[in-house]
Amino acid sequence: MHLVRLKFPPGEVARAALVLMGLAIGAYLLWRVQEVLLLMLLAILLATSIEPVVNVLR
């Protein structure tokens, strides 16, 4: 059996680690604020849907 050794420069390893940490933090933050984002989306949809009625009543 022949083993293959891969050599990565330290800068490339550090960059990959930072990218993975950034993605993990971003996913965690999105998970934490998902309820707020859903409520904002529903509020925008509701406001858009009742706008014609509000304009008629003016």
C-alpha angles and dihedrals in degrees: 000000000000120000121212117210118206120205119200123183114247091242092057092049091049092049092050091048091050092049091051092047090049092051091048092049091047092051091048092051092048089051091051095050099037093108092052091048091050092050091049091051092049091048091052091048092049093047091049093048096051096042095093091052091049091050091051092050092053 
